[in-house]
Amino acid sequence: MRELRYVISDSMGIHARPAGLLVRQLSVFPGDVRVGVPQNMVDGKRLFSVMGLGLKKGDELFLTFDGDGEDLAAEEAESFLRAIL
């Protein structure tokens, strides 16, 4: 299992557009992806679950990857997050 942490820098946090883009990016990974905060981790491949987290600017987003290709998936997700959030 691989874990990634990312502090949200977008002034609007994770709203519909970036949540949709993130879910699309994470959905290509064949394994399990969980996103959220330590007390509330959700399926990273489900749009309404990710949007329901209500993450704002300055919040720390946790992602866990479990399965084949988890290292590559984490690296691609980190690059993606830096580009959109």
C-alpha positions as CSV (number, residue, x, y, z in Angstrom):
1,M,0.0,0.0,0.0
2,R,1.2,3.5,-0.9
3,E,0.1,6.7,0.9
4,L,0.2,10.3,-0.4
5,R,-0.5,13.5,1.4
6,Y,-1.3,16.8,-0.4
7,V,-2.2,20.2,1.1
8,I,-5.0,21.8,-1.0
9,S,-3.8,25.2,-2.4
10,D,-6.8,26.0,-4.7
11,S,-8.7,28.9,-3.1
12,M,-12.1,27.1,-3.7
13,G,-10.9,23.7,-2.4
14,I,-12.3,20.6,-4.0
15,H,-15.5,21.5,-5.7
16,A,-17.3,19.8,-8.6
17,R,-14.8,20.5,-11.4
18,P,-11.6,19.4,-9.6
19,A,-13.4,16.5,-7.9
20,G,-14.6,15.2,-11.3
21,L,-11.1,15.5,-12.8
22,L,-9.5,13.8,-9.8
23,V,-12.0,10.9,-9.9
24,R,-11.4,10.5,-13.6
25,Q,-7.6,10.4,-13.0
26,L,-7.9,7.9,-10.1
27,S,-10.4,5.7,-12.0
28,V,-7.7,4.5,-14.4
29,F,-5.9,2.8,-11.5
30,P,-7.1,-0.9,-11.3
31,G,-6.6,-1.1,-7.5
32,D,-8.3,0.4,-4.5
33,V,-8.0,4.2,-4.0
34,R,-9.2,5.9,-0.8
35,V,-9.1,9.7,-0.4
36,G,-10.0,12.0,2.5
37,V,-8.9,12.9,5.9
38,P,-7.8,10.3,8.5
39,Q,-11.2,10.2,10.2
40,N,-13.1,10.0,6.9
41,M,-11.6,8.1,4.0
42,V,-13.9,7.5,1.0
43,D,-13.7,5.6,-2.4
44,G,-11.6,7.9,-4.6
45,K,-13.4,6.6,-7.7
46,R,-16.8,7.9,-6.6
47,L,-17.5,11.6,-7.5
48,F,-20.2,12.3,-4.8
49,S,-18.0,10.7,-2.1
50,V,-15.1,12.9,-3.0
51,M,-17.3,16.0,-3.2
52,G,-18.9,15.1,0.1
53,L,-15.6,15.5,1.9
54,G,-16.0,19.3,1.7
55,L,-12.3,19.9,1.6
56,K,-11.2,23.5,1.6
57,K,-8.0,25.4,0.9
58,G,-5.3,24.5,3.5
59,D,-6.8,21.0,4.3
60,E,-4.5,18.1,4.0
61,L,-5.8,15.4,1.6
62,F,-4.7,11.9,2.2
63,L,-4.7,9.3,-0.6
64,T,-4.0,5.6,-0.3
65,F,-3.3,3.2,-3.2
66,D,-3.5,-0.5,-2.9
67,G,-3.0,-2.9,-5.8
68,D,-0.9,-3.5,-8.9
69,G,0.9,-0.3,-10.1
70,E,0.3,1.6,-6.9
71,D,3.6,3.4,-7.0
72,L,3.0,4.7,-10.5
73,A,-0.6,5.6,-9.6
74,A,0.6,7.6,-6.6
75,E,3.2,9.4,-8.7
76,E,0.7,10.3,-11.4
77,A,-1.9,11.4,-8.8
78,E,0.7,13.7,-7.1
79,S,1.6,15.3,-10.4
80,F,-2.1,15.7,-11.3
81,L,-2.9,17.3,-7.9
82,R,0.0,19.8,-8.2
83,A,-1.4,20.8,-11.6
84,I,-5.1,21.3,-10.6
85,L,-5.1,22.0,-6.9
